[in-house]
Amino acid sequence: MAAFEAEIVECPQVVQCFLMSGEADYMLHVEIRHGETFERIHRETLSQLPGVTRLASHFVIREVIRR
């Protein structure tokens, strides 16, 4: 966990990282900048992080409410 957390803070596309309970260990909020693709970030960055053996991705369609 320490190695993953040390590396994830260096990823500029990751704007939030949460340690989770349940099936997933972490939930990341990733923002894709102009010209980037999630596929490239997934392949070249996220899947290469220490301890990563499985990734599951979900995408926001739209924000309904923020308080």
Summary of the structure (lengths in Angstrom):
residues: 67
radius of gyration: 12.6
end to end distance: 31.1
largest distance: 35.1
contacts: 112
relative contact order: 0.19
helix: 25%
strand: 16%
